[in-house]
Amino acid sequence: MAGSRECVGGAGRGVSRREVLRAGGAAALAAAAGGRAEAASAPALDLPPFELEETTIAGLQAAMAAGRHTARSLVEAYLARIDAVDRVLRSVIEINPEALAIAAGLDDERRAGKVRGPLHGIPVLIKDNIATADRMETTAGSLALVGAKAPRDAFLVRRLREAGAVLLGKTNLSEWANFRSTQSSSGWSGRGGQCGNPYALDRNPCGSSSGSGAAISANLAAVAVGTETDGSIVCPSHACGLVGLKPTLGLVSRSGIVPIAHSQDTAGPMARTVADAAVLLAVLAGADADDPATAGRPRPDGYAAALEGATLQGARIGVARARVTGYSPEADAVFSSALAAMRDAGAVLVDPADVPNLGEYDDEEFEVMLYEFKADLEAYLASWAPGASARTLVDLIAFNEAHRNEELPYFGQEIFTMAAAKGPLTDKAYRKALAVCRKLSRDEGLAPLFERHRLDAVVAPTGGPAWPTDLVNGDHFLGASSTPAAVSGYPSITVPAGFSFGLPVGLTFIGKPWAEAVLVRLAAAFESATKVRRPPRFLATADLATG
């Protein structure tokens, strides 16, 4: 819910069933046919040990400082990893052809005594809805935007370059950030095909930032940038065993990002550790003259300080249960264990502390998205994709119809059609729906909940274990806890909390506006107390033998 071009896994076509079976091997075929559970433990990929597996930003910096690695050698290592892994994962939609040259320039700076900061020389992946004025495309996964070069970098891309990050490439995503069809398969795009989950390749990576989640979990780069409108950072992070941080609306600029809805859109970090997410957030955050939501807001920092001596001792944590538990026994079991771990670490649990009005503004949220998508997307096309033949949402609908085999092989574009029928943002229906969302999610929702119980955060399961990818019927989505923070604009962070049948399950902390440092502290303390994260094994299907 951002020259020569290389799209790993094949550009411009969907993944076929034959390719799925070939990628998954005999175990995937047996599972699809109801085969024996013993096949579940067979890896679909036989990979050699990877030197940089689970290495943090601090670890990479230490290796460069000691001369064991250079930025260029890091890029080379991650490119080799992508080549070995992504032929079945399909998480990276494009490699930056300038990555090695950028890394070499940053190595020259380091040898001259200049290190820009903790991201200097660090390979970073960004979602393919974030504009870059280089030899890479910015397409939101759609063939309609191939060749429509961005005239300038997105604001957050400028900040990454200034910080010395190496843009390694762009990640696959749910096309148009999963806002095209009600029957979509998360992680599928016309340009990149179907992305898989590295824990079980037949399972879905979830959310529109699916490629970012799968790639970082699979150790294809140090960190990645995702985007979220409602769940698209936290869901793929949870499903792929990562930390994902959705910032307060306005902390990170949205300019240069293919939009869904300006009242909820934000970019944020996806990483294997809380510390790495904090490092990336510190670079992404900043005031942008082209994004009024970032102006005049407090600029909380202290993310690094929040990591030092991070503790749950004395923290007041509200426990949300109503409408965010009960849909998945597996998620509930992990949630119970996580609550026990927090209690053992000294947290004060306020249980229950249910989020008011959940489920009462879902229709209004969708109405707002439809209106804002039409207005925001057409503004993006005019300013950021001047070379695109499509100038309106109606043009994109026509493009998809003209390229049905490539763009509409599995699901349609009924959300596009609904959005195209909406009027301007001055319509009474839009203004009423937006007012309801703000009132029920924020003014009568999270704000009084935090105040009444004097909470530092509210916790809930991020979601259930990843479902099998189903290109016929679409996503099998059971439930989640992303909506309150998404609609209110409050920050949230998900952290690995456990496993079910070898599939990750995350815990979400929702915080008060501009309280990212508090969330970093709490999440880091939980991470330290539980140490749940483990790298994926690229199984063909879920490990049913583990329970």
Long-range contacts (C-beta under 8 A, 24 or more apart in sequence): 1-174, 1-177, 1-178, 1-179, 1-207, 1-208, 1-227, 1-228, 1-229, 1-230, 1-231, 1-232, 1-260, 2-126, 2-127, 2-128, 2-129, 2-130, 2-131, 2-138, 2-140, 2-154, 2-170, 2-225, 2-227, 2-256, 2-257, 2-258, 2-267, 3-97, 3-135, 4-97, 4-135, 5-94, 5-97, 5-135, 5-136, 5-137, 6-94, 6-95, 6-97, 7-93, 7-94, 7-191, 7-192, 8-82, 8-83, 8-86, 8-87, 8-90, 8-92, 8-93, 8-94, 8-95, 8-169, 9-86, 9-87, 9-89, 9-90, 9-92, 9-93, 9-172, 9-192, 9-193, 10-193, 11-93, 11-94, 11-146, 11-191, 11-192, 12-143, 12-146, 12-190, 12-191, 12-406, 13-190, 13-193, 13-406, 14-188, 14-190, 14-193, 14-194, 14-406, 14-409, 14-410, 15-90, 15-188, 15-193, 15-194, 17-471, 19-193, 20-194, 20-202, 23-87, 23-88, 23-196, 23-201, 24-88, 24-201, 24-202, 24-540, 24-541, 25-540, 27-539, 27-540, 27-541, 28-201, 28-202, 28-540, 28-541, 31-202, 31-540, 31-541, 32-202, 37-544, 37-545, 38-545, 39-540, 39-541, 40-502, 40-539, 40-540, 40-541, 40-542, 40-543, 40-544, 40-545, 41-539, 41-543, 41-545, 42-539, 42-540, 43-537, 43-538, 43-539, 43-540, 44-88, 44-201, 44-538, 44-539, 44-540, 45-84, 45-85, 45-88, 45-538, 47-84, 47-85, 47-538, 50-77, 50-81, 50-219, 51-77, 52-77, 52-78, 52-81, 52-219, 53-219, 53-535, 54-219, 54-272, 54-533, 54-535, 55-219, 55-222, 56-222, 56-272, 56-273, 56-275, 56-276, 57-118, 57-119, 57-122, 57-222, 57-223, 57-275, 57-276, 57-279, 58-118, 58-275, 60-121, 60-122, 60-222, 61-118, 61-120, 61-121, 61-122, 64-110, 64-121, 70-103, 70-107, 70-110, 70-121, 71-103, 71-104, 71-106, 71-107, 71-110, 71-120, 71-121, 71-122, 71-123, 71-166, 72-100, 72-103, 72-104, 72-107, 74-103, 74-121, 74-122, 74-123, 74-166, 75-99, 75-100, 75-103, 75-123, 75-166, 75-168, 76-100, 78-123, 78-168, 78-220, 78-221, 79-168, 81-218, 81-219, 81-220, 82-169, 82-215, 82-220, 85-198, 85-218, 85-220, 85-538, 86-215, 86-218, 86-220, 88-196, 88-201, 88-538, 89-195, 89-196, 89-198, 89-201, 89-214, 89-215, 89-218, 89-538, 90-172, 90-192, 90-193, 90-194, 90-195, 90-196, 90-211, 91-171, 91-172, 91-195, 91-196, 91-198, 91-205, 91-210, 91-211, 91-212, 91-214, 91-215, 91-218, 91-220, 92-125, 92-169, 92-170, 92-171, 92-172, 92-211, 92-215, 92-220, 93-128, 93-139, 93-141, 93-169, 93-170, 93-171, 93-172, 93-173, 93-189, 93-191, 93-192, 93-211, 94-128, 94-136, 94-137, 94-169, 94-170, 95-168, 95-169, 96-134, 96-135, 96-136, 96-167, 96-168, 96-169, 96-170, 97-135, 97-136, 98-134, 98-135, 99-123, 99-166, 99-167, 99-168, 99-169, 102-166, 102-167, 103-166, 106-164, 106-166, 109-164, 115-164, 116-162, 116-163, 116-164, 117-163, 117-164, 117-283, 118-279, 119-160, 119-163, 119-164, 119-165, 119-279, 119-280, 119-283, 120-163, 120-164, 120-165, 121-164, 121-166, 122-164, 122-165, 122-166, 122-222, 122-223, 123-165, 123-166, 123-168, 123-221, 123-222, 124-160, 124-165, 124-166, 124-167, 124-168, 124-221, 124-222, 124-223, 124-224, 124-225, 124-280, 125-167, 125-168, 125-169, 125-170, 125-171, 125-211, 125-212, 125-215, 125-216, 125-220, 125-221, 125-223, 125-224, 125-225, 126-157, 126-160, 126-167, 126-170, 126-171, 126-212, 126-224, 126-225, 127-170, 127-171, 127-173, 127-208, 127-209, 127-211, 127-212, 127-224, 127-225, 127-226, 127-227, 127-267, 128-170, 128-171, 128-172, 128-173, 128-189, 128-191, 128-192, 128-211, 129-173, 129-177, 129-227, 129-257, 129-258, 130-154, 130-156, 130-157, 130-170, 130-225, 130-227, 130-256, 130-257, 130-258, 130-267, 131-157, 131-256, 131-257, 131-258, 131-384, 132-157, 132-167, 132-170, 134-167, 136-167, 136-169, 136-170, 137-170, 138-170, 138-258, 138-384, 138-385, 139-191, 140-173, 140-175, 140-176, 140-177, 140-189, 140-258, 141-172, 141-173, 141-174, 141-175, 141-176, 141-189, 141-190, 141-191, 141-192, 142-175, 142-176, 142-189, 142-190, 142-191, 142-396, 142-407, 143-190, 143-191, 143-399, 143-403, 143-406, 143-407, 144-388, 144-389, 144-390, 144-396, 144-399, 144-400, 144-407, 145-385, 145-388, 145-390, 146-191, 147-387, 147-388, 148-385, 148-386, 148-387, 148-388, 148-389, 149-387, 150-256, 150-384, 150-385, 151-384, 151-386, 152-256, 153-256, 154-253, 154-255, 154-256, 154-257, 155-253, 155-255, 155-256, 155-286, 155-288, 155-290, 155-291, 156-225, 156-252, 156-253, 156-256, 156-257, 156-267, 156-284, 157-256, 159-283, 159-284, 159-286, 160-225, 160-283, 160-284, 163-283, 165-283, 168-221, 169-221, 171-209, 171-210, 171-211, 171-212, 171-214, 171-215, 171-224, 172-210, 172-211, 173-208, 173-209, 173-210, 173-211, 173-212, 174-207, 174-208, 174-210, 174-232, 175-407, 176-258, 176-260, 176-416, 177-208, 177-227, 177-229, 177-232, 177-258, 177-260, 178-207, 178-208, 178-232, 179-208, 179-229, 179-260, 179-369, 179-373, 179-415, 179-419, 180-411, 180-412, 180-413, 180-415, 180-416, 181-411, 181-412, 181-413, 181-414, 181-415, 181-474, 182-414, 182-415, 182-474, 183-411, 183-412, 183-473, 183-474, 184-411, 184-474, 184-475, 185-410, 185-411, 185-469, 185-470, 185-471, 185-474, 185-475, 186-210, 186-235, 186-236, 186-475, 187-211, 187-214, 187-469, 188-410, 188-471, 190-403, 190-406, 190-407, 194-469, 194-471, 196-469, 197-239, 197-240, 197-466, 197-503, 197-536, 198-240, 198-536, 198-538, 199-240, 199-241, 199-466, 199-502, 199-503, 199-504, 199-536, 199-537, 199-538, 199-539, 199-542, 200-466, 200-502, 200-503, 200-539, 200-540, 200-541, 200-542, 200-543, 201-538, 201-539, 201-540, 201-541, 202-468, 202-469, 202-540, 202-541, 202-542, 203-239, 203-465, 203-466, 203-467, 203-468, 203-469, 203-503, 203-541, 203-542, 204-239, 204-466, 204-467, 204-468, 204-469, 204-475, 205-236, 205-239, 205-240, 205-466, 206-231, 206-235, 206-236, 206-238, 206-239, 206-240, 206-463, 206-466, 207-231, 207-232, 207-233, 207-234, 207-235, 207-236, 207-239, 208-232, 208-236, 209-233, 209-236, 209-237, 209-244, 209-270, 210-236, 212-236, 212-270, 213-237, 213-239, 213-240, 213-242, 213-244, 213-270, 214-240, 216-240, 216-242, 216-270, 216-271, 216-272, 217-241, 217-242, 217-272, 217-535, 217-536, 218-536, 218-538, 219-272, 219-535, 222-271, 222-276, 223-269, 223-270, 223-271, 223-272, 223-276, 223-277, 223-279, 223-280, 224-269, 224-270, 224-271, 225-267, 225-268, 225-269, 225-270, 225-280, 225-284, 226-267, 226-268, 226-269, 226-270, 227-257, 227-265, 227-266, 227-267, 227-268, 228-264, 228-265, 228-266, 228-267, 228-268, 228-482, 228-486, 229-260, 229-261, 229-264, 229-265, 229-369, 229-486, 230-264, 230-365, 230-482, 230-483, 230-486, 230-487, 231-480, 231-482, 231-483, 231-486, 233-268, 233-270, 234-462, 234-480, 234-482, 234-492, 234-493, 234-494, 234-506, 234-508, 235-462, 235-463, 235-480, 235-482, 236-270, 237-270, 237-462, 237-494, 237-506, 238-462, 238-463, 238-494, 238-496, 238-504, 238-505, 238-506, 238-508, 239-463, 239-465, 239-466, 239-503, 239-504, 239-506, 240-504, 240-536, 241-496, 241-504, 241-506, 241-532, 241-533, 241-534, 241-536, 242-270, 242-271, 242-272, 242-494, 242-496, 242-533, 243-269, 243-270, 243-271, 243-272, 243-273, 243-274, 243-276, 243-277, 243-493, 243-494, 243-495, 243-496, 243-523, 243-527, 244-268, 244-269, 244-270, 244-271, 244-277, 244-493, 244-494, 244-506, 245-269, 245-270, 245-277, 245-281, 245-491, 245-492, 245-493, 245-516, 245-519, 245-520, 246-482, 246-485, 246-486, 246-491, 246-492, 246-493, 247-281, 247-284, 247-285, 247-491, 247-516, 248-489, 248-490, 248-491, 248-513, 248-514, 248-515, 248-516, 249-293, 249-489, 250-291, 250-293, 250-294, 250-297, 250-489, 251-285, 251-294, 251-297, 251-491, 251-514, 251-516, 252-281, 252-284, 252-285, 252-286, 252-294, 253-286, 253-287, 253-288, 253-290, 253-291, 253-294, 254-291, 254-293, 255-288, 255-290, 255-291, 256-384, 258-377, 258-380, 258-384, 259-372, 259-373, 259-376, 259-377, 259-379, 259-380, 260-369, 260-372, 260-373, 260-376, 261-368, 261-369, 261-372, 261-373, 261-376, 262-293, 262-372, 262-376, 263-368, 263-372, 263-434, 263-437, 263-489, 264-368, 264-369, 264-486, 264-487, 264-489, 265-376, 272-533, 273-527, 273-533, 274-307, 274-493, 274-495, 274-520, 274-523, 274-524, 274-527, 275-307, 275-524, 277-493, 277-520, 278-303, 278-304, 278-306, 278-307, 278-520, 278-524, 279-303, 279-304, 281-516, 281-520, 297-514, 298-514, 300-514, 300-515, 300-516, 300-517, 301-517, 302-517, 303-516, 303-517, 303-520, 305-517, 306-517, 306-518, 306-520, 306-521, 306-524, 307-520, 307-521, 307-524, 310-520, 310-521, 310-522, 310-524, 310-525, 310-528, 311-345, 311-346, 311-521, 311-525, 312-342, 312-345, 312-346, 312-347, 312-522, 312-525, 312-526, 312-529, 313-345, 313-346, 313-347, 314-346, 314-347, 314-348, 315-346, 315-347, 315-348, 315-456, 315-457, 315-522, 315-525, 316-347, 316-348, 316-350, 316-453, 316-454, 316-455, 316-456, 317-342, 317-347, 317-348, 317-349, 317-350, 317-455, 317-456, 317-457, 317-458, 317-459, 317-509, 317-522, 318-349, 318-350, 318-351, 318-352, 318-353, 318-449, 318-450, 318-453, 318-455, 318-457, 318-458, 318-459, 319-349, 319-350, 319-351, 319-352, 319-353, 319-458, 319-459, 319-460, 320-352, 320-353, 320-354, 320-355, 320-458, 320-459, 320-460, 320-481, 320-510, 321-351, 321-352, 321-354, 321-460, 322-352, 322-354, 322-355, 322-358, 323-354, 323-355, 323-358, 323-359, 323-479, 324-355, 324-358, 324-460, 324-461, 324-479, 324-480, 324-481, 325-460, 325-461, 326-479, 327-464, 327-478, 327-479, 328-461, 328-463, 328-464, 328-465, 328-478, 328-479, 330-464, 330-465, 330-500, 330-501, 330-505, 331-461, 331-463, 331-464, 331-465, 331-500, 331-505, 332-461, 333-498, 333-500, 334-461, 334-497, 334-498, 334-499, 334-500, 334-505, 334-507, 335-460, 335-461, 335-497, 335-507, 337-497, 337-498, 338-459, 338-497, 338-498, 338-507, 338-526, 338-530, 339-459, 341-526, 341-529, 341-530, 342-459, 342-526, 342-529, 344-529, 345-525, 345-526, 345-529, 350-453, 350-455, 353-449, 353-453, 353-455, 353-458, 355-445, 355-446, 355-449, 355-458, 355-460, 355-484, 356-440, 356-444, 356-445, 356-448, 356-449, 357-440, 357-441, 357-444, 357-445, 358-483, 358-484, 360-440, 361-436, 361-437, 361-440, 361-441, 361-487, 362-483, 363-433, 364-432, 364-433, 364-434, 364-436, 364-437, 364-440, 365-433, 365-437, 365-483, 365-487, 367-429, 367-430, 367-433, 368-430, 368-433, 368-434, 368-437, 369-419, 370-415, 370-418, 370-419, 370-422, 371-419, 371-422, 371-423, 371-425, 371-427, 371-429, 371-430, 371-433, 372-425, 372-430, 373-419, 374-419, 374-420, 374-422, 375-424, 375-425, 393-419, 393-420, 394-420, 410-471, 410-472, 411-474, 437-487, 438-488, 441-483, 441-484, 441-487, 441-488, 442-487, 442-488, 442-489, 442-490, 445-484, 445-488, 446-484, 446-485, 446-488, 446-490, 446-510, 446-512, 447-488, 450-512, 456-511, 456-518, 456-522, 457-509, 457-510, 457-511, 457-518, 457-519, 457-522, 458-509, 458-510, 459-507, 459-508, 459-509, 459-510, 460-507, 460-508, 460-510, 461-497, 461-505, 461-506, 461-507, 461-508, 462-494, 462-497, 462-505, 462-506, 462-507, 462-508, 463-505, 463-506, 464-505, 465-500, 465-501, 465-503, 465-504, 465-505, 465-542, 466-503, 466-504, 468-541, 481-508, 481-510, 482-508, 484-510, 485-510, 489-513, 491-515, 491-516, 491-519, 492-519, 493-519, 493-520, 493-523, 495-523, 495-526, 495-527, 495-532, 496-527, 496-530, 496-532, 496-533, 497-526, 497-530, 497-532, 498-532, 499-532, 499-534, 499-546, 500-547, 501-542, 501-543, 501-544, 501-546, 501-547, 502-537, 502-539, 502-542, 502-543, 502-546, 503-542, 504-532
